[in-house]
Amino acid sequence: LTSQHPYIENHISEPYSYLIDMGNETQIRQTAKRILTTIKSGSYRPHEFTPWGFLERLNAYLTRQNICAAPFYKNLIQSPLPIAKADTPPKFNYLDVPSTTVSWPPASSLKIVLGSRGKSCADVCMNLGTSEHTLLLPSNISAYSIRNKTQHPQIQNGYLYYRSIHATPPQNLSYLYTFRCSPEHFPSVNHRLNLQHLGVSCPNITYTTSPMAPYWDDATSSCVFQANHEWFDCTASGTLNGSDVFSRFCPCRDALPNQISLCSNCL
């Protein structure tokens, strides 16, 4: 975290909020002078905090969720128990058979990304529009078309066109079409068959309760999956045992302008 309130820092910013180092007296004085010289009348309220924004979320949650329909990867999770050799006791790979499937956000919003070494999934998804991270896709889909969605959003229906004109514009445009880490989709990422579908081969498979999992370990050429679904974490980053040879598998989704809790296909 770089501030006490990342949402205000990233989505509102100046001149309604300022990021300062409380231990830097010079910066505090300079910021105070800048505030006094740029005082604006009026206030700013993001669209998602307006009655319209609240009703928009409520409508999406009540009318668009389908808890009966299975996501696109259901057919991939048929999963198979590993074949045990005659001279070894049978092993049950219990995470190959998840007890639930994710139906919200829509599976169409999911983009699985292999991040650069040591990066958190929050950072990986936020910078998906760059070539720093590897977007994992089936062979028939172009990474260019996905990345360019952040720069050239498509108007999908009449309502989205209406809201693009009438909704309160965001204060910080640099975050308007960025992707977000979607923790709801971690169970989909934490599955060897789904990764295999996207072209990731796992010569070795291990499990851990580290908040960094699931990740790829370069040192051992292993896919390391999360053993406890309570430990999925978008913000975990850094090193493991002093090493930075791991790259996280991250679930990313796009966000509706002015409504970061909803994806563009959620309406």
Backbone bond lengths (Angstrom), bond angles and torsions (degrees), N, CA, C in turn:
res aa  C-N    CA-C-N  psi(-1)  N-CA   C-N-CA  omega(-1)  CA-C   N-CA-C  phi
1 L - - - 1.456 - - 1.522 110.31 -
2 T 1.321 115.78 139.95 1.462 120.37 178.62 1.519 112.49 -109.07
3 S 1.331 116.64 -0.20 1.462 119.73 179.00 1.524 109.04 -159.47
4 Q 1.345 115.09 175.26 1.463 119.82 178.27 1.522 111.36 -76.13
5 H 1.321 117.61 -20.43 1.459 120.36 -176.38 1.533 109.58 -143.58
6 P 1.340 117.72 86.75 1.467 120.89 -176.82 1.529 113.75 -57.76
7 Y 1.338 118.06 -34.01 1.472 118.88 -179.63 1.528 110.52 -61.80
8 I 1.333 116.55 -48.75 1.467 120.10 179.38 1.523 110.34 -63.88
9 E 1.320 115.89 -41.34 1.470 120.04 -179.84 1.530 111.55 -60.11
10 N 1.332 116.87 -45.50 1.459 120.59 -172.53 1.519 114.53 -88.86
11 H 1.326 117.56 -32.69 1.465 119.80 -170.56 1.526 114.30 -109.74
12 I 1.315 117.77 -9.60 1.465 119.87 177.53 1.524 109.21 -118.62
13 S 1.290 117.59 -61.70 1.471 124.55 174.23 1.526 112.85 57.18
14 E 1.326 115.55 -163.89 1.469 120.87 -175.39 1.530 110.60 -67.31
15 P 1.321 119.26 147.34 1.483 127.23 6.80 1.529 113.76 -94.21
16 Y 1.364 117.57 18.90 1.460 119.71 -178.80 1.525 112.57 -98.99
17 S 1.301 117.39 -15.91 1.464 121.17 174.24 1.520 107.95 -150.68
18 Y 1.342 115.34 151.04 1.461 120.96 -177.23 1.522 109.26 -131.59
19 L 1.314 115.90 139.46 1.453 121.51 178.89 1.523 108.74 -101.38
20 I 1.332 116.34 119.20 1.463 120.42 -178.35 1.521 110.52 -134.74
21 D 1.311 115.11 157.23 1.463 122.83 174.44 1.523 107.07 -92.32
22 M 1.319 117.26 112.24 1.467 121.30 -175.32 1.527 112.29 -63.63
23 G 1.311 117.04 -16.74 1.461 119.93 178.19 1.516 113.61 -91.65
24 N 1.324 116.42 -0.84 1.465 121.44 -177.66 1.533 108.90 -108.58
25 E 1.351 116.82 95.56 1.460 120.44 -175.57 1.527 111.91 -64.22
26 T 1.321 117.64 -35.72 1.463 120.82 179.30 1.526 110.63 -62.71
27 Q 1.325 115.63 -43.85 1.459 119.20 179.61 1.530 110.96 -65.57
28 I 1.313 117.29 -38.01 1.462 120.75 178.63 1.527 110.60 -61.48
29 R 1.345 116.87 -45.51 1.464 120.65 179.30 1.523 111.09 -63.29
30 Q 1.332 116.51 -44.56 1.461 120.24 -178.93 1.529 111.04 -64.18
31 T 1.321 116.57 -39.34 1.460 119.98 179.50 1.517 111.07 -67.59
32 A 1.347 116.49 -41.40 1.460 119.96 178.26 1.532 110.91 -60.94
33 K 1.328 117.34 -41.38 1.475 120.45 177.92 1.525 110.62 -64.81
34 R 1.339 116.21 -39.91 1.462 119.60 179.94 1.526 110.86 -65.23
35 I 1.330 116.62 -38.76 1.463 120.47 178.32 1.524 110.67 -63.21
36 L 1.334 116.28 -43.56 1.468 120.53 -178.23 1.530 112.46 -65.35
37 T 1.305 116.47 -28.91 1.470 119.55 -178.58 1.524 113.22 -91.08
38 T 1.331 116.65 -7.61 1.476 119.59 -178.68 1.514 112.12 -126.05
39 I 1.338 116.97 24.82 1.461 120.06 -179.55 1.528 109.60 -60.95
40 K 1.329 116.81 129.75 1.459 121.95 179.31 1.523 109.30 -114.57
41 S 1.302 115.35 143.46 1.458 119.20 174.68 1.520 108.86 -79.17
42 G 1.319 116.63 156.96 1.448 120.21 -179.78 1.511 112.10 87.95
43 S 1.296 114.31 179.99 1.459 120.42 -177.64 1.524 109.00 -135.75
44 Y 1.317 114.96 172.86 1.463 120.23 179.25 1.516 108.99 -132.41
45 R 1.336 116.24 130.10 1.460 121.40 176.71 1.529 108.07 -128.25
46 P 1.335 117.76 118.74 1.471 119.90 179.49 1.521 111.58 -58.56
47 H 1.308 115.12 150.09 1.467 120.97 -178.14 1.524 111.84 -54.22
48 E 1.329 117.42 -40.35 1.470 118.67 -175.57 1.526 113.51 -68.92
49 F 1.338 118.10 -11.59 1.460 121.30 176.29 1.524 112.11 -100.85
50 T 1.317 117.94 5.73 1.460 121.84 176.83 1.525 109.26 -89.95
51 P 1.352 118.57 162.82 1.473 119.64 174.53 1.531 112.23 -55.18
52 W 1.318 116.54 -40.07 1.462 120.45 178.26 1.528 110.24 -60.22
53 G 1.327 117.11 -46.52 1.456 120.39 -179.46 1.518 112.12 -62.79
54 F 1.339 116.65 -39.45 1.470 120.46 178.25 1.522 110.62 -63.97
55 L 1.331 117.41 -46.51 1.465 120.93 -179.38 1.530 111.46 -66.56
56 E 1.326 116.40 -30.84 1.456 120.72 177.00 1.524 110.61 -63.53
57 R 1.330 116.40 -44.86 1.469 120.32 177.49 1.521 110.63 -65.64
58 L 1.324 116.65 -44.97 1.465 120.80 -178.48 1.523 110.40 -60.09
59 N 1.328 116.57 -43.38 1.458 120.55 179.34 1.535 110.86 -62.35
60 A 1.333 116.48 -42.18 1.466 119.45 -179.99 1.523 111.11 -63.68
61 Y 1.331 116.86 -44.62 1.457 119.99 -177.97 1.526 112.45 -66.45
62 L 1.337 116.91 -35.34 1.460 120.09 -175.55 1.526 113.33 -85.00
63 T 1.326 117.45 -30.19 1.462 119.52 -172.68 1.524 114.39 -109.71
64 R 1.321 118.25 -18.89 1.454 119.25 -173.75 1.527 114.33 -104.77
65 Q 1.321 117.27 -18.00 1.457 118.63 179.18 1.524 109.67 -76.33
66 N 1.312 115.51 136.76 1.457 121.26 177.93 1.525 107.37 -128.16
67 I 1.309 115.72 97.72 1.464 119.26 -174.79 1.528 112.27 -78.48
68 C 1.338 117.03 -4.61 1.461 119.96 -179.77 1.524 112.62 -95.97
69 A 1.335 116.80 -27.08 1.466 120.00 -177.35 1.522 110.50 -81.89
70 A 1.297 116.03 138.81 1.459 120.60 179.44 1.526 109.36 -90.43
71 P 1.332 117.58 149.55 1.460 120.72 179.04 1.517 112.30 -73.34
72 F 1.321 115.88 172.63 1.453 121.85 -173.40 1.523 113.38 -60.09
73 Y 1.338 117.53 -24.68 1.459 118.59 -173.80 1.527 112.53 -92.38
74 K 1.346 117.44 9.11 1.458 118.88 -178.96 1.532 111.56 -57.53
75 N 1.335 115.45 -42.47 1.462 118.66 -177.77 1.519 112.93 -67.00
76 L 1.333 116.10 -17.17 1.467 118.96 178.67 1.525 111.35 -81.16
77 I 1.339 115.62 -21.80 1.455 118.87 -174.37 1.523 108.78 -97.61
78 Q 1.319 116.02 71.01 1.450 120.35 -177.70 1.493 108.51 -112.21
79 S 1.079 108.65 -2.17 1.343 131.58 -172.90 1.441 135.95 -18.94
80 P 0.844 93.65 120.56 1.405 119.79 -164.30 1.473 113.51 -74.12
81 L 1.267 115.72 140.44 1.471 119.37 173.54 1.526 107.73 -80.94
82 P 1.315 117.50 142.94 1.460 118.75 177.22 1.529 111.31 -62.99
83 I 1.301 116.70 143.36 1.472 121.01 179.91 1.527 109.01 -73.82
84 A 1.298 115.99 123.91 1.467 120.25 -178.16 1.532 109.74 -91.98
85 K 1.313 115.03 138.68 1.456 119.43 176.13 1.519 109.78 -74.34
86 A 1.306 115.24 156.69 1.461 120.00 -175.58 1.517 112.68 -62.31
87 D 1.317 116.81 -30.49 1.462 119.80 -175.40 1.533 112.79 -94.31
88 T 1.306 117.46 8.66 1.465 120.29 178.94 1.515 109.93 -126.97
89 P 1.325 117.35 149.57 1.464 119.50 178.59 1.531 110.04 -67.71
90 P 1.324 118.72 148.08 1.463 120.94 -179.92 1.530 111.01 -64.55
91 K 1.309 115.14 145.45 1.457 120.51 178.52 1.517 109.02 -121.60
92 F 1.308 115.48 140.70 1.462 120.09 -179.18 1.523 108.95 -113.59
93 N 1.322 116.38 114.29 1.459 121.07 -178.73 1.528 107.67 -84.71
94 Y 1.324 116.57 82.89 1.454 120.56 -167.10 1.521 113.87 -64.04
95 L 1.330 118.25 -26.58 1.462 119.03 -179.42 1.525 111.82 -76.74
96 D 1.336 117.92 -6.45 1.452 119.59 175.23 1.520 111.86 -75.18
97 V 1.318 117.06 -13.67 1.452 120.10 -178.60 1.526 108.54 -123.29
98 P 1.338 118.64 81.04 1.454 121.06 -177.02 1.515 111.29 -64.90
99 S 1.312 116.38 145.74 1.456 120.52 -177.01 1.519 111.98 -79.25
100 T 1.321 117.25 -18.87 1.458 120.09 179.38 1.523 109.40 -136.31
101 T 1.316 115.38 159.28 1.451 120.73 173.76 1.520 107.89 -117.95
102 V 1.311 115.59 150.87 1.460 120.82 -175.87 1.514 109.69 -90.60
103 S 1.319 118.41 122.41 1.457 121.40 178.32 1.517 111.99 -115.76
104 W 1.314 117.80 -2.93 1.462 121.52 177.72 1.521 108.92 -147.47
105 P 1.325 119.59 132.06 1.465 127.72 -4.47 1.536 111.24 -60.93
106 P 1.346 116.60 164.38 1.465 119.51 -178.56 1.523 111.54 -54.45
107 A 1.319 115.76 144.10 1.465 120.06 -178.89 1.522 111.36 -59.62
108 S 1.333 116.98 -27.05 1.466 120.00 -179.73 1.522 112.28 -65.36
109 S 1.328 117.09 -17.04 1.467 119.86 -179.46 1.520 112.78 -84.76
110 L 1.341 117.14 -10.86 1.463 121.12 -173.66 1.521 112.41 -79.24
111 K 1.323 116.24 129.65 1.459 123.29 170.89 1.526 106.32 -126.19
112 I 1.321 117.76 118.49 1.464 121.34 -179.91 1.531 108.61 -92.43
113 V 1.323 115.45 127.87 1.457 120.87 -173.08 1.524 109.94 -127.27
114 L 1.311 116.43 136.41 1.458 121.74 171.04 1.523 107.10 -94.30
115 G 1.330 116.24 108.77 1.452 120.59 -174.32 1.514 113.02 -75.18
116 S 1.318 116.03 167.69 1.460 120.19 174.54 1.525 108.33 -74.73
117 R 1.309 116.91 164.05 1.464 121.87 -170.96 1.522 112.74 -58.01
118 G 1.340 114.75 131.96 1.454 121.36 172.18 1.518 115.87 77.69
119 K 1.348 118.55 -2.37 1.457 121.07 -176.51 1.527 111.02 -83.71
120 S 1.339 115.92 146.81 1.460 120.25 174.72 1.518 109.00 -76.67
121 C 1.327 116.54 158.32 1.465 119.71 178.18 1.523 111.04 -66.80
122 A 1.335 117.48 -29.80 1.464 119.89 176.50 1.524 110.11 -60.75
123 D 1.339 117.28 -44.32 1.467 121.29 178.49 1.530 111.56 -70.42
124 V 1.329 116.21 -39.92 1.459 120.59 -178.62 1.528 110.43 -60.26
125 C 1.337 116.76 -48.30 1.459 119.80 -177.70 1.525 111.22 -68.92
126 M 1.329 117.22 -37.82 1.458 120.48 -179.48 1.519 111.31 -62.62
127 N 1.341 117.12 -29.10 1.465 121.61 -177.98 1.522 112.33 -107.84
128 L 1.321 116.27 26.11 1.458 120.17 -178.41 1.524 111.63 -64.33
129 G 1.314 118.27 -24.29 1.453 121.36 -179.94 1.508 113.33 -70.56
130 T 1.321 118.35 -6.92 1.468 121.76 178.16 1.521 109.19 -102.15
131 S 1.325 116.61 172.46 1.461 121.18 -179.44 1.529 112.00 -92.76
132 E 1.351 116.75 11.49 1.467 120.08 -176.20 1.519 111.47 -68.63
133 H 1.335 116.97 -29.77 1.462 121.20 -175.61 1.525 109.99 -115.98
134 T 1.337 116.58 159.69 1.460 122.04 -175.76 1.525 110.27 -100.31
135 L 1.316 115.93 114.95 1.456 121.17 177.45 1.525 108.41 -83.13
136 L 1.331 117.68 121.64 1.464 122.38 -177.15 1.519 109.14 -90.27
137 L 1.330 116.43 121.98 1.454 121.29 -175.59 1.519 110.43 -139.27
138 P 1.350 116.43 150.48 1.464 118.23 168.85 1.523 109.05 -59.85
139 S 1.295 117.40 157.87 1.459 121.50 -172.31 1.518 114.06 -63.74
140 N 1.340 118.21 -18.74 1.463 120.03 -175.92 1.524 113.13 -94.02
141 I 1.332 118.15 10.00 1.460 121.25 -179.32 1.515 109.47 -121.82
142 S 1.318 116.43 138.47 1.451 121.49 -177.54 1.520 111.44 -90.42
143 A 1.328 117.00 130.45 1.462 121.15 176.20 1.528 110.23 -65.89
144 Y 1.340 116.97 -30.61 1.466 120.54 -179.68 1.528 110.51 -60.54
145 S 1.332 116.56 -42.78 1.457 119.33 -177.12 1.517 111.62 -67.31
146 I 1.339 117.28 -33.12 1.462 120.15 179.04 1.522 110.05 -72.09
147 R 1.329 116.83 -47.43 1.461 119.55 -177.91 1.525 111.12 -63.66
148 N 1.319 117.30 -37.53 1.449 119.54 -177.70 1.517 112.56 -72.43
149 K 1.310 117.05 -10.80 1.465 119.23 175.30 1.516 110.24 -63.23
150 T 1.330 117.31 -28.08 1.450 120.19 179.50 1.516 111.18 -71.03
151 Q 1.335 117.78 -21.30 1.456 120.92 -178.35 1.520 112.37 -105.05
152 H 1.340 116.91 -27.30 1.456 120.25 -175.89 1.526 109.80 -130.26
153 P 1.336 118.16 70.33 1.456 120.68 -178.63 1.521 111.16 -62.66
154 Q 1.299 116.14 144.11 1.450 121.30 -179.62 1.527 109.83 -97.18
155 I 1.334 116.32 139.81 1.452 120.26 173.37 1.526 107.24 -80.80
156 Q 1.316 117.55 115.91 1.448 120.99 -170.56 1.518 113.58 -94.19
157 N 1.292 118.30 -27.70 1.456 119.25 178.11 1.523 109.88 -156.22
158 G 1.333 115.67 175.10 1.450 120.37 -175.95 1.511 113.54 -61.43
159 Y 1.337 116.88 -36.47 1.461 118.96 -178.73 1.524 111.50 -65.72
160 L 1.335 117.28 -43.27 1.458 119.95 179.64 1.527 110.83 -62.18
161 Y 1.319 116.84 -36.00 1.463 120.22 176.98 1.529 110.21 -65.75
162 Y 1.337 115.59 -42.26 1.470 120.28 179.89 1.527 110.43 -62.39
163 R 1.330 116.55 -46.90 1.473 118.98 -176.94 1.526 111.61 -69.16
164 S 1.345 117.13 -29.93 1.461 119.42 178.51 1.521 111.58 -63.99
165 I 1.334 116.34 -24.41 1.460 121.02 -179.36 1.523 111.94 -92.08
166 H 1.338 116.71 -39.96 1.455 120.62 -169.62 1.525 115.12 -101.98
167 A 1.336 118.32 -19.26 1.462 119.15 -179.33 1.521 110.19 -72.44
168 T 1.342 115.69 152.31 1.463 120.74 178.06 1.518 109.82 -58.98
169 P 1.331 119.02 123.10 1.469 120.14 -178.65 1.520 110.98 -65.92
170 P 1.331 117.44 146.67 1.463 119.88 178.81 1.516 111.22 -67.29
171 Q 1.333 115.56 150.83 1.453 120.47 -179.57 1.522 111.82 -76.54
172 N 1.325 116.41 -40.13 1.466 120.89 -177.29 1.529 109.06 -108.52
173 L 1.327 116.76 98.38 1.458 121.29 -174.22 1.523 113.24 -68.75
174 S 1.333 118.25 -20.54 1.461 120.25 -177.93 1.528 112.20 -65.60
175 Y 1.327 117.75 -19.52 1.465 121.68 179.99 1.523 112.47 -102.80
176 L 1.337 116.99 8.00 1.456 120.25 -170.99 1.521 112.90 -65.41
177 Y 1.342 118.11 -44.31 1.456 120.73 -174.93 1.527 112.49 -118.98
178 T 1.312 116.37 30.00 1.457 119.59 176.66 1.523 110.37 -84.01
179 F 1.342 115.62 161.40 1.459 121.13 177.80 1.526 110.31 -90.40
180 R 1.330 115.88 161.76 1.454 122.40 179.85 1.528 109.59 -124.03
181 C 1.314 116.21 151.03 1.464 119.70 170.39 1.521 107.86 -71.28
182 S 1.319 116.89 131.83 1.465 122.29 -177.28 1.522 110.08 -113.70
183 P 1.335 117.97 92.31 1.473 119.66 -175.39 1.521 113.08 -60.59
184 E 1.350 117.25 -24.14 1.468 119.70 179.16 1.527 111.25 -61.93
185 H 1.327 117.03 -25.73 1.460 121.10 -177.30 1.524 113.82 -91.52
186 F 1.329 117.67 0.08 1.462 118.78 -179.23 1.537 113.04 -56.80
187 P 1.354 119.97 -38.71 1.465 118.15 178.44 1.527 113.15 -58.29
188 S 1.335 117.06 -30.13 1.460 120.02 178.62 1.521 110.91 -72.07
189 V 1.329 116.64 -37.78 1.470 121.57 -179.80 1.519 110.39 -72.52
190 N 1.317 116.00 -32.51 1.464 121.96 -174.61 1.531 111.27 -83.34
191 H 1.320 115.91 45.95 1.460 119.56 -175.07 1.516 109.92 -146.56
192 R 1.306 116.69 123.15 1.465 121.23 -173.20 1.524 112.35 -64.39
193 L 1.334 118.61 -31.70 1.459 119.98 -178.65 1.522 111.51 -72.83
194 N 1.318 116.83 -35.29 1.460 119.31 176.05 1.523 110.69 -66.66
195 L 1.335 116.62 -41.63 1.460 119.56 177.58 1.522 110.66 -65.64
196 Q 1.311 117.05 -37.45 1.460 121.25 178.07 1.525 110.15 -62.35
197 H 1.337 116.72 -38.83 1.462 122.17 177.45 1.525 110.93 -60.80
198 L 1.332 116.28 -29.20 1.461 121.26 -178.95 1.530 112.31 -96.09
199 G 1.309 117.06 11.38 1.451 120.57 173.89 1.511 115.68 90.96
200 V 1.338 117.56 11.68 1.462 120.52 179.42 1.531 109.21 -96.38
201 S 1.300 116.34 118.73 1.458 121.09 177.67 1.522 108.93 -95.97
202 C 1.313 116.27 131.71 1.469 121.41 -179.87 1.530 109.49 -111.47
203 P 1.321 117.11 91.11 1.479 119.38 179.08 1.518 112.07 -60.21
204 N 1.339 115.78 -35.75 1.458 120.77 178.44 1.527 108.35 -129.45
205 I 1.315 115.74 145.61 1.465 120.74 -179.61 1.519 109.23 -130.91
206 T 1.316 116.08 128.59 1.458 121.46 174.59 1.516 108.83 -134.56
207 Y 1.334 115.58 168.89 1.462 121.69 -179.57 1.523 109.86 -127.86
208 T 1.316 116.11 148.66 1.459 121.44 -179.87 1.523 109.29 -151.69
209 T 1.323 115.87 163.67 1.472 120.27 173.83 1.520 111.03 -105.66
210 S 1.318 117.82 18.12 1.463 120.88 175.02 1.529 109.42 -66.63
211 P 1.337 118.51 139.11 1.473 120.21 177.85 1.522 112.62 -65.21
212 M 1.346 118.22 -11.97 1.457 120.60 177.44 1.529 112.68 -75.34
213 A 1.303 118.28 -22.87 1.463 121.69 -176.85 1.537 110.38 -72.21
214 P 1.337 115.59 146.72 1.460 128.68 6.06 1.527 112.19 -82.82
215 Y 1.332 116.15 146.09 1.459 119.63 -179.93 1.527 110.28 -152.93
216 W 1.341 114.58 166.23 1.462 122.31 175.73 1.514 108.04 -101.05
217 D 1.329 116.28 128.22 1.455 122.14 179.64 1.528 108.91 -102.90
218 D 1.339 116.08 109.00 1.467 120.37 -178.55 1.522 112.29 -64.50
219 A 1.321 116.42 -34.58 1.464 119.99 -174.58 1.525 112.04 -63.94
220 T 1.331 116.68 -35.50 1.462 120.58 -176.78 1.525 113.10 -114.18
221 S 1.338 116.30 2.31 1.484 121.73 -176.18 1.526 110.02 51.32
222 S 1.343 114.58 51.44 1.460 120.25 -175.99 1.524 111.69 -122.40
223 C 1.323 114.84 146.48 1.459 120.95 165.70 1.530 106.18 -91.29
224 V 1.312 116.00 119.10 1.465 120.57 -178.28 1.519 107.84 -106.30
225 F 1.329 116.35 113.73 1.460 121.39 -175.41 1.525 111.24 -100.11
226 Q 1.318 114.24 159.28 1.458 121.30 -179.33 1.530 109.89 -78.84
227 A 1.328 116.54 125.47 1.458 121.22 -178.51 1.518 112.50 -86.28
228 N 1.324 117.39 -17.44 1.466 121.42 -178.31 1.525 108.76 -131.21
229 H 1.303 117.09 114.41 1.464 121.00 -175.58 1.522 112.85 -65.39
230 E 1.304 118.37 -12.60 1.462 120.73 175.53 1.532 112.14 -75.96
231 W 1.336 117.04 -10.46 1.463 120.70 -175.03 1.523 112.96 -100.14
232 F 1.316 118.75 4.57 1.465 119.30 177.08 1.527 109.17 -61.00
233 D 1.323 116.82 133.91 1.466 120.69 -172.62 1.526 110.14 -147.31
234 C 1.333 116.26 125.50 1.470 120.73 178.93 1.530 112.05 -78.55
235 T 1.312 117.95 -26.20 1.468 120.32 -169.12 1.519 114.46 -99.77
236 A 1.327 118.72 -8.06 1.465 120.62 -177.91 1.529 110.42 -64.23
237 S 1.328 115.43 134.40 1.465 120.88 179.83 1.526 108.25 -154.31
238 G 1.333 116.21 179.69 1.464 120.12 176.96 1.507 111.98 109.57
239 T 1.324 116.05 -140.38 1.458 121.16 -176.66 1.518 110.38 -122.29
240 L 1.312 115.26 161.40 1.463 122.13 174.78 1.520 107.90 -117.75
241 N 1.325 114.95 119.12 1.477 120.34 -178.48 1.522 112.00 53.48
242 G 1.334 115.35 38.16 1.457 120.56 178.25 1.507 114.93 78.65
243 S 1.319 117.82 4.91 1.465 121.22 -178.04 1.524 110.29 -115.48
244 D 1.344 115.91 146.16 1.460 119.78 178.63 1.530 110.98 -116.39
245 V 1.324 116.65 31.79 1.455 120.41 -176.14 1.532 111.80 -89.66
246 F 1.314 117.51 23.69 1.455 119.87 178.77 1.524 110.05 -117.22
247 S 1.336 114.79 148.85 1.462 122.30 176.69 1.518 108.11 -129.86
248 R 1.305 117.00 126.73 1.453 120.75 -174.27 1.530 112.00 -76.90
249 F 1.340 115.36 143.56 1.462 121.91 168.01 1.529 106.40 -87.86
250 C 1.320 116.75 119.73 1.466 120.27 -171.04 1.529 112.49 -119.20
251 P 1.347 116.82 136.60 1.464 120.71 173.16 1.529 109.52 -90.92
252 C 1.309 117.32 116.19 1.461 121.18 -179.06 1.528 109.95 -116.27
253 R 1.309 115.75 151.96 1.470 120.92 173.62 1.519 108.48 -143.17
254 D 1.325 114.94 157.96 1.456 118.17 175.79 1.525 109.09 -79.90
255 A 1.314 117.12 172.82 1.461 121.74 -179.45 1.518 109.06 -132.97
256 L 1.320 115.43 139.52 1.455 120.91 176.25 1.526 108.83 -65.41
257 P 1.330 118.98 133.52 1.468 119.55 178.30 1.520 111.65 -53.31
258 N 1.322 116.63 131.71 1.468 123.88 -179.99 1.524 113.34 69.90
259 Q 1.331 118.14 12.44 1.468 120.12 -178.28 1.528 107.24 -152.47
260 I 1.338 116.65 76.78 1.460 119.62 -169.81 1.520 113.45 -69.79
261 S 1.335 118.56 -15.74 1.457 119.93 -179.90 1.527 112.47 -81.82
262 L 1.333 117.52 -6.45 1.458 121.30 -179.61 1.522 110.32 -120.38
263 C 1.332 115.82 144.69 1.458 120.02 174.99 1.527 109.05 -89.64
264 S 1.316 116.56 169.05 1.463 119.32 -177.21 1.521 112.43 -67.35
265 N 1.347 117.29 -23.38 1.467 120.58 177.93 1.526 112.54 -94.08
266 C 1.332 116.83 7.46 1.460 120.32 -177.52 1.532 112.03 -84.09
267 L 1.325 117.57 -9.79 1.463 120.98 -179.99 1.521 110.08 -108.82
